[in-house]
Amino acid sequence: MAKRIAFPKTRLEFQQWFPDEKACLDYLRQSRWSDGFVCPKCGSTRDPYSIEAYQRIECSGCGHQTSVTAGTVMHRTKMPLQAWFEGAYLVTTLTPGLSAVQFQRQLGINTYETAFQMLHKLRAAMVRPERDRIHGLVEVDETLIGGKKPGKRGRGAAGKVLVVGAIEVLGKNEKRERAGRLRLHVVPDASARSLVGFIADKVEPGSIITTDDWQGYTGLEDKGYRHEVVGPKELEHIHHTFGNLKTWLKGTHHGVSSKHLQAYLNEFVFRHNRRRTPMAAFQTILGLATHAEGPTYKQIYSAGNKGGWVHPSP
């Protein structure tokens, strides 16, 4: 496993570390090849040549060129690397995060659309496809995201988006319980297919799943889980998390598009799971960015099949 390199701990230190594009390239190169560059074509480990103008590294053995930004959210970008670095730093170190408008203002970006796209690419880098499933004692419940609208109420309320969440409960037999890792996902309905399917994807078999008495959780035992039905007051960790989520969506983003809601959920999960090590998130997001390119412009604006504007309910 590659060692994690250092990261700046203050805004002033960040500016001192990354005064120009070369400094960003050097840091990105060190992040991606912390154990030394290995040519993907010939396997040479000899010191390569750096071609800064084209953000490439040339193998001194065979001459093959490798893009430093290939496979990252910054690949083929027209924005300076400094803007991406500062954006990543702000997104991962400011506790409440930033809206696209704030992001645009902080980085001096000309258009809202560019700021919006950059933010979504950074959010995409927060999700590690192969991340571990959570385990142990896990609270699971659903919540509706959306403002008050006429129509039926409850799990099938019209004009709202249903989100299911699962959170680890740590220290159950100790003096103080605390919340562990979190998973959140938009689901089409509250059926067993959706809810049990979510749990099977996000939680390790053998875990203890606590839920309310909703019939959509029927069948968990058949999937290898121990299922305990409890009262609403005993799901305090996931309910508290849902409250924080709605406050964050309403306070920082002032409502989000329903088709982009999953991206915001991913960011919220990223922040929650790294809430005790906020500074490490800066290097983490750059490390994650080396494993998956961010969504394209077309993918961002075609996400989901539901339109409309979602205003979080209280």
C-alpha positions as a Markdown table, in Angstrom:
| # | Residue | x | y | z |
|---|---|---|---|---|
| 1 | Met | 0.0 | 0.0 | 0.0 |
| 2 | Ala | 1.4 | 3.4 | -1.0 |
| 3 | Lys | 2.3 | 5.7 | 1.9 |
| 4 | Arg | 0.2 | 8.8 | 2.4 |
| 5 | Ile | 2.3 | 11.9 | 1.9 |
| 6 | Ala | 1.9 | 15.0 | 4.0 |
| 7 | Phe | -0.7 | 17.7 | 3.4 |
| 8 | Pro | -1.1 | 21.4 | 4.4 |
| 9 | Lys | -2.9 | 22.1 | 7.6 |
| 10 | Thr | -3.8 | 25.7 | 7.2 |
| 11 | Arg | -5.0 | 28.0 | 4.3 |
| 12 | Leu | -1.7 | 30.0 | 4.6 |
| 13 | Glu | 0.3 | 26.8 | 4.4 |
| 14 | Phe | -1.7 | 25.6 | 1.4 |
| 15 | Gln | -0.9 | 28.8 | -0.5 |
| 16 | Gln | 2.8 | 28.4 | 0.4 |
| 17 | Trp | 2.8 | 24.8 | -0.8 |
| 18 | Phe | 1.1 | 25.5 | -4.1 |
| 19 | Pro | 2.2 | 28.9 | -5.4 |
| 20 | Asp | 2.2 | 27.7 | -9.1 |
| 21 | Glu | 1.2 | 24.9 | -11.5 |
| 22 | Lys | 4.6 | 23.2 | -11.1 |
| 23 | Ala | 4.1 | 22.8 | -7.4 |
| 24 | Cys | 0.7 | 21.2 | -8.0 |
| 25 | Leu | 2.2 | 18.8 | -10.6 |
| 26 | Asp | 5.0 | 17.8 | -8.3 |
| 27 | Tyr | 2.5 | 17.1 | -5.5 |
| 28 | Leu | 0.2 | 15.1 | -7.8 |
| 29 | Arg | 3.1 | 13.1 | -9.1 |
| 30 | Gln | 4.2 | 12.3 | -5.6 |
| 31 | Ser | 0.7 | 11.4 | -4.6 |
| 32 | Arg | 0.3 | 9.0 | -7.5 |
| 33 | Trp | 3.7 | 7.5 | -7.4 |
| 34 | Ser | 4.8 | 7.9 | -3.8 |
| 35 | Asp | 7.0 | 4.7 | -4.1 |
| 36 | Gly | 8.6 | 5.9 | -7.3 |
| 37 | Phe | 7.4 | 6.1 | -10.9 |
| 38 | Val | 7.1 | 2.8 | -12.8 |
| 39 | Cys | 6.6 | 3.1 | -16.6 |
| 40 | Pro | 3.3 | 1.3 | -17.5 |
| 41 | Lys | 4.8 | 0.3 | -20.9 |
| 42 | Cys | 8.2 | -1.1 | -20.1 |
| 43 | Gly | 8.3 | -1.3 | -16.3 |
| 44 | Ser | 11.4 | 0.9 | -16.0 |
| 45 | Thr | 11.9 | 2.6 | -12.7 |
| 46 | Arg | 14.6 | 5.0 | -13.9 |
| 47 | Asp | 14.1 | 8.7 | -13.1 |
| 48 | Pro | 11.7 | 9.9 | -15.8 |
| 49 | Tyr | 11.6 | 13.3 | -17.5 |
| 50 | Ser | 9.0 | 15.8 | -16.6 |
| 51 | Ile | 7.2 | 17.7 | -19.4 |
| 52 | Glu | 5.4 | 20.4 | -17.5 |
| 53 | Ala | 3.8 | 22.1 | -20.4 |
| 54 | Tyr | 1.8 | 19.0 | -21.2 |
| 55 | Gln | 1.4 | 17.7 | -17.7 |
| 56 | Arg | 3.2 | 14.5 | -18.7 |
| 57 | Ile | 6.1 | 12.2 | -17.5 |
| 58 | Glu | 8.3 | 10.7 | -20.1 |
| 59 | Cys | 10.0 | 7.3 | -19.4 |
| 60 | Ser | 13.8 | 7.7 | -19.7 |
| 61 | Gly | 14.0 | 4.1 | -20.8 |
| 62 | Cys | 11.5 | 3.7 | -23.7 |
| 63 | Gly | 10.3 | 7.3 | -24.2 |
| 64 | His | 6.6 | 6.5 | -23.4 |
| 65 | Gln | 4.7 | 9.5 | -22.0 |
| 66 | Thr | 2.2 | 9.2 | -19.2 |
| 67 | Ser | -0.2 | 11.9 | -18.2 |
| 68 | Val | 0.0 | 13.0 | -14.6 |
| 69 | Thr | -3.7 | 13.7 | -14.5 |
| 70 | Ala | -4.9 | 10.6 | -16.4 |
| 71 | Gly | -7.7 | 8.9 | -14.5 |
| 72 | Thr | -8.3 | 11.9 | -12.2 |
| 73 | Val | -11.1 | 14.5 | -12.1 |
| 74 | Met | -8.5 | 17.0 | -13.5 |
| 75 | His | -7.8 | 15.1 | -16.7 |
| 76 | Arg | -8.0 | 17.3 | -19.8 |
| 77 | Thr | -9.3 | 20.2 | -17.8 |
| 78 | Lys | -9.1 | 23.7 | -19.0 |
| 79 | Met | -9.0 | 25.0 | -15.4 |
| 80 | Pro | -5.6 | 25.5 | -13.7 |
| 81 | Leu | -4.5 | 22.7 | -11.4 |
| 82 | Gln | -4.2 | 25.4 | -8.7 |
| 83 | Ala | -7.9 | 26.0 | -8.9 |
| 84 | Trp | -8.6 | 22.3 | -8.6 |
| 85 | Phe | -6.3 | 21.9 | -5.6 |
| 86 | Glu | -7.7 | 24.9 | -3.8 |
| 87 | Gly | -11.2 | 23.7 | -4.6 |
| 88 | Ala | -10.5 | 20.3 | -3.2 |
| 89 | Tyr | -8.9 | 21.9 | -0.1 |
| 90 | Leu | -11.9 | 24.1 | 0.6 |
| 91 | Val | -14.5 | 21.3 | 0.0 |
| 92 | Thr | -12.7 | 18.9 | 2.3 |
| 93 | Thr | -11.7 | 21.2 | 5.1 |
| 94 | Leu | -14.6 | 23.6 | 5.5 |
| 95 | Thr | -16.9 | 21.8 | 7.9 |
| 96 | Pro | -20.2 | 22.8 | 6.2 |
| 97 | Gly | -18.8 | 22.6 | 2.7 |
| 98 | Leu | -19.7 | 25.0 | -0.1 |
| 99 | Ser | -22.5 | 25.7 | -2.5 |
| 100 | Ala | -21.6 | 26.1 | -6.2 |
| 101 | Val | -22.2 | 29.9 | -5.7 |
| 102 | Gln | -19.7 | 30.0 | -2.8 |
| 103 | Phe | -17.3 | 27.8 | -4.7 |
| 104 | Gln | -17.4 | 30.2 | -7.7 |
| 105 | Arg | -16.8 | 33.2 | -5.5 |
| 106 | Gln | -14.0 | 31.7 | -3.5 |
| 107 | Leu | -12.0 | 30.6 | -6.6 |
| 108 | Gly | -12.9 | 33.5 | -8.8 |
| 109 | Ile | -14.5 | 31.3 | -11.5 |
| 110 | Asn | -16.1 | 33.1 | -14.3 |
| 111 | Thr | -19.3 | 31.1 | -14.7 |
| 112 | Tyr | -21.6 | 29.2 | -12.3 |
| 113 | Glu | -21.8 | 26.3 | -14.7 |
| 114 | Thr | -18.0 | 25.7 | -14.5 |
| 115 | Ala | -18.1 | 25.9 | -10.7 |
| 116 | Phe | -21.0 | 23.5 | -10.6 |
| 117 | Gln | -19.3 | 21.0 | -12.8 |
| 118 | Met | -16.0 | 21.1 | -10.8 |
| 119 | Leu | -17.9 | 20.5 | -7.5 |
| 120 | His | -19.7 | 17.5 | -9.0 |
| 121 | Lys | -16.4 | 16.0 | -10.2 |
| 122 | Leu | -14.9 | 16.5 | -6.8 |
| 123 | Arg | -18.0 | 14.8 | -5.2 |
| 124 | Ala | -17.5 | 11.9 | -7.6 |
| 125 | Ala | -13.9 | 11.5 | -6.4 |
| 126 | Met | -15.2 | 11.2 | -2.8 |
| 127 | Val | -16.8 | 7.8 | -3.6 |
| 128 | Arg | -14.5 | 4.8 | -3.6 |
| 129 | Pro | -16.3 | 2.0 | -5.6 |
| 130 | Glu | -14.5 | -0.8 | -3.8 |
| 131 | Arg | -15.1 | 0.7 | -0.3 |
| 132 | Asp | -15.8 | -1.8 | 2.5 |
| 133 | Arg | -19.3 | -2.6 | 3.7 |
| 134 | Ile | -20.2 | -1.4 | 7.2 |
| 135 | His | -20.8 | -4.0 | 9.9 |
| 136 | Gly | -21.7 | -4.8 | 13.5 |
| 137 | Leu | -24.7 | -3.1 | 15.0 |
| 138 | Val | -26.3 | -1.0 | 12.3 |
| 139 | Glu | -29.4 | 1.2 | 12.4 |
| 140 | Val | -31.4 | 1.5 | 9.2 |
| 141 | Asp | -34.3 | 3.8 | 8.3 |
| 142 | Glu | -35.6 | 6.0 | 5.5 |
| 143 | Thr | -36.5 | 9.6 | 5.2 |
| 144 | Leu | -38.1 | 11.9 | 2.7 |
| 145 | Ile | -36.2 | 14.8 | 1.2 |
| 146 | Gly | -38.5 | 17.6 | -0.1 |
| 147 | Gly | -40.6 | 20.5 | 0.9 |
| 148 | Lys | -44.2 | 20.4 | 2.0 |
| 149 | Lys | -46.5 | 19.6 | -0.9 |
| 150 | Pro | -50.2 | 18.6 | -1.2 |
| 151 | Gly | -50.9 | 14.9 | -1.7 |
| 152 | Lys | -50.5 | 11.7 | 0.2 |
| 153 | Arg | -48.2 | 11.5 | 3.2 |
| 154 | Gly | -45.7 | 8.9 | 4.5 |
| 155 | Arg | -43.2 | 6.7 | 2.7 |
| 156 | Gly | -45.0 | 7.2 | -0.7 |
| 157 | Ala | -45.4 | 11.0 | -0.5 |
| 158 | Ala | -45.7 | 12.7 | -3.8 |
| 159 | Gly | -43.1 | 15.2 | -5.0 |
| 160 | Lys | -40.4 | 14.0 | -2.6 |
| 161 | Val | -37.3 | 11.7 | -2.8 |
| 162 | Leu | -36.9 | 8.7 | -0.6 |
| 163 | Val | -33.5 | 8.2 | 1.0 |
| 164 | Val | -32.5 | 5.2 | 3.0 |
| 165 | Gly | -29.6 | 5.3 | 5.5 |
| 166 | Ala | -27.5 | 2.8 | 7.4 |
| 167 | Ile | -25.2 | 3.8 | 10.3 |
| 168 | Glu | -22.9 | 1.8 | 12.6 |
| 169 | Val | -23.5 | 2.1 | 16.3 |
| 170 | Leu | -20.3 | 1.8 | 18.3 |
| 171 | Gly | -19.8 | 1.3 | 22.0 |
| 172 | Lys | -23.2 | -0.3 | 22.6 |
| 173 | Asn | -21.9 | -2.0 | 25.8 |
| 174 | Glu | -19.7 | 0.8 | 26.8 |
| 175 | Lys | -20.5 | 4.0 | 28.7 |
| 176 | Arg | -21.3 | 6.0 | 25.6 |
| 177 | Glu | -22.7 | 5.0 | 22.3 |
| 178 | Arg | -21.5 | 6.8 | 19.2 |
| 179 | Ala | -22.1 | 6.8 | 15.5 |
| 180 | Gly | -19.7 | 5.0 | 13.2 |
| 181 | Arg | -19.6 | 4.9 | 9.4 |
| 182 | Leu | -22.6 | 6.0 | 7.4 |
| 183 | Arg | -24.1 | 5.0 | 4.0 |
| 184 | Leu | -26.9 | 6.9 | 2.3 |
| 185 | His | -28.7 | 6.2 | -1.0 |
| 186 | Val | -31.7 | 7.4 | -3.0 |
| 187 | Val | -34.2 | 4.5 | -3.5 |
| 188 | Pro | -37.3 | 4.4 | -5.8 |
| 189 | Asp | -39.6 | 3.1 | -3.1 |
| 190 | Ala | -39.8 | 1.5 | 0.3 |
| 191 | Ser | -40.3 | -2.0 | -1.0 |
| 192 | Ala | -38.3 | -5.0 | 0.4 |
| 193 | Arg | -36.6 | -5.1 | -3.0 |
| 194 | Ser | -35.2 | -1.6 | -2.5 |
| 195 | Leu | -34.6 | -1.6 | 1.2 |
| 196 | Val | -33.2 | -5.1 | 1.6 |
| 197 | Gly | -31.2 | -4.6 | -1.6 |
| 198 | Phe | -29.6 | -1.5 | -0.2 |
| 199 | Ile | -28.7 | -3.3 | 3.1 |
| 200 | Ala | -27.2 | -6.3 | 1.2 |
| 201 | Asp | -25.1 | -3.9 | -0.9 |
| 202 | Lys | -23.9 | -1.7 | 2.0 |
| 203 | Val | -23.8 | -3.9 | 5.1 |
| 204 | Glu | -21.8 | -7.1 | 5.8 |
| 205 | Pro | -23.8 | -10.3 | 6.3 |
| 206 | Gly | -23.8 | -11.4 | 10.0 |
| 207 | Ser | -24.5 | -7.8 | 11.2 |
| 208 | Ile | -27.3 | -6.9 | 13.5 |
| 209 | Ile | -29.8 | -4.7 | 11.7 |
| 210 | Thr | -32.2 | -2.6 | 13.8 |
| 211 | Thr | -35.2 | -1.1 | 12.0 |
| 212 | Asp | -38.8 | -0.1 | 12.7 |
| 213 | Asp | -41.6 | -2.5 | 12.0 |
| 214 | Trp | -42.0 | -1.5 | 8.3 |
| 215 | Gln | -42.8 | -4.5 | 6.1 |
| 216 | Gly | -40.1 | -3.5 | 3.6 |
| 217 | Tyr | -37.5 | -4.9 | 5.9 |
| 218 | Thr | -39.0 | -8.4 | 5.8 |
| 219 | Gly | -36.6 | -11.1 | 4.6 |
| 220 | Leu | -33.3 | -9.8 | 6.1 |
| 221 | Glu | -32.8 | -13.1 | 8.0 |
| 222 | Asp | -32.8 | -14.9 | 4.6 |
| 223 | Lys | -29.9 | -12.6 | 3.5 |
| 224 | Gly | -27.8 | -13.6 | 6.5 |
| 225 | Tyr | -28.6 | -10.7 | 8.9 |
| 226 | Arg | -29.9 | -10.7 | 12.5 |
| 227 | His | -32.9 | -8.4 | 12.3 |
| 228 | Glu | -34.2 | -6.6 | 15.4 |
| 229 | Val | -37.4 | -4.5 | 15.3 |
| 230 | Val | -37.3 | -1.6 | 17.7 |
| 231 | Gly | -39.2 | 1.6 | 18.4 |
| 232 | Pro | -38.5 | 4.9 | 16.7 |
| 233 | Lys | -36.7 | 6.3 | 19.8 |
| 234 | Glu | -34.1 | 3.4 | 19.5 |
| 235 | Leu | -33.1 | 4.6 | 16.1 |
| 236 | Glu | -31.6 | 7.8 | 17.5 |
| 237 | His | -28.3 | 7.8 | 15.5 |
| 238 | Ile | -29.8 | 7.5 | 12.1 |
| 239 | His | -32.6 | 10.0 | 12.9 |
| 240 | His | -30.0 | 12.4 | 14.2 |
| 241 | Thr | -28.0 | 11.9 | 11.0 |
| 242 | Phe | -31.1 | 12.6 | 8.9 |
| 243 | Gly | -31.7 | 15.8 | 10.8 |
| 244 | Asn | -28.1 | 16.9 | 10.2 |
| 245 | Leu | -28.4 | 16.0 | 6.5 |
| 246 | Lys | -31.6 | 18.1 | 6.0 |
| 247 | Thr | -30.1 | 21.1 | 7.9 |
| 248 | Trp | -26.9 | 20.8 | 5.7 |
| 249 | Leu | -28.9 | 20.7 | 2.4 |
| 250 | Lys | -31.1 | 23.6 | 3.5 |
| 251 | Gly | -28.4 | 25.7 | 5.1 |
| 252 | Thr | -25.5 | 25.3 | 2.7 |
| 253 | His | -27.2 | 24.5 | -0.6 |
| 254 | His | -30.6 | 26.0 | -0.1 |
| 255 | Gly | -32.3 | 23.1 | -1.8 |
| 256 | Val | -30.9 | 20.8 | -4.5 |
| 257 | Ser | -32.0 | 19.2 | -7.7 |
| 258 | Ser | -33.6 | 15.8 | -7.2 |
| 259 | Lys | -31.6 | 14.3 | -10.0 |
| 260 | His | -28.3 | 15.4 | -8.4 |
| 261 | Leu | -29.3 | 14.5 | -4.8 |
| 262 | Gln | -27.2 | 11.3 | -4.7 |
| 263 | Ala | -24.0 | 13.3 | -5.4 |
| 264 | Tyr | -24.9 | 15.5 | -2.4 |
| 265 | Leu | -25.5 | 12.4 | -0.3 |
| 266 | Asn | -22.1 | 11.1 | -1.3 |
| 267 | Glu | -20.5 | 14.3 | -0.1 |
| 268 | Phe | -22.4 | 14.2 | 3.2 |
| 269 | Val | -21.3 | 10.6 | 3.8 |
| 270 | Phe | -17.7 | 11.6 | 3.0 |
| 271 | Arg | -17.8 | 14.4 | 5.5 |
| 272 | His | -19.5 | 12.3 | 8.2 |
| 273 | Asn | -17.1 | 9.4 | 7.8 |
| 274 | Arg | -14.0 | 11.7 | 8.0 |
| 275 | Arg | -15.4 | 14.2 | 10.6 |
| 276 | Arg | -12.7 | 13.4 | 13.1 |
| 277 | Thr | -9.9 | 13.7 | 10.6 |
| 278 | Pro | -10.9 | 16.7 | 8.4 |
| 279 | Met | -7.4 | 17.6 | 7.3 |
| 280 | Ala | -6.6 | 14.1 | 6.0 |
| 281 | Ala | -9.5 | 14.4 | 3.6 |
| 282 | Phe | -7.6 | 16.8 | 1.4 |
| 283 | Gln | -5.0 | 14.2 | 0.5 |
| 284 | Thr | -7.7 | 11.5 | 0.5 |
| 285 | Ile | -9.7 | 13.2 | -2.2 |
| 286 | Leu | -6.6 | 13.6 | -4.4 |
| 287 | Gly | -5.8 | 9.9 | -3.8 |
| 288 | Leu | -9.3 | 8.8 | -4.7 |
| 289 | Ala | -9.3 | 11.0 | -7.7 |
| 290 | Thr | -6.4 | 8.9 | -9.2 |
| 291 | His | -8.7 | 5.9 | -9.4 |
| 292 | Ala | -11.8 | 7.2 | -11.2 |
| 293 | Glu | -12.4 | 10.1 | -13.6 |
| 294 | Gly | -15.2 | 12.5 | -12.7 |
| 295 | Pro | -18.5 | 12.6 | -14.6 |
| 296 | Thr | -18.6 | 14.4 | -17.9 |
| 297 | Tyr | -20.7 | 17.5 | -18.6 |
| 298 | Lys | -23.3 | 15.2 | -20.3 |
| 299 | Gln | -23.3 | 12.8 | -17.4 |
| 300 | Ile | -23.8 | 15.5 | -14.8 |
| 301 | Tyr | -26.8 | 17.0 | -16.6 |
| 302 | Ser | -28.4 | 13.7 | -17.5 |
| 303 | Ala | -28.1 | 12.2 | -14.0 |
| 304 | Gly | -31.3 | 10.4 | -13.0 |
| 305 | Asn | -34.7 | 10.8 | -14.6 |
| 306 | Lys | -36.4 | 13.1 | -12.1 |
| 307 | Gly | -36.3 | 16.8 | -12.5 |
| 308 | Gly | -37.5 | 19.5 | -10.2 |
| 309 | Trp | -36.1 | 21.4 | -7.3 |
| 310 | Val | -35.9 | 19.7 | -3.9 |
| 311 | His | -36.2 | 21.9 | -0.8 |
| 312 | Pro | -35.4 | 19.9 | 2.3 |
| 313 | Ser | -38.3 | 19.7 | 4.8 |
| 314 | Pro | -37.6 | 20.7 | 8.4 |
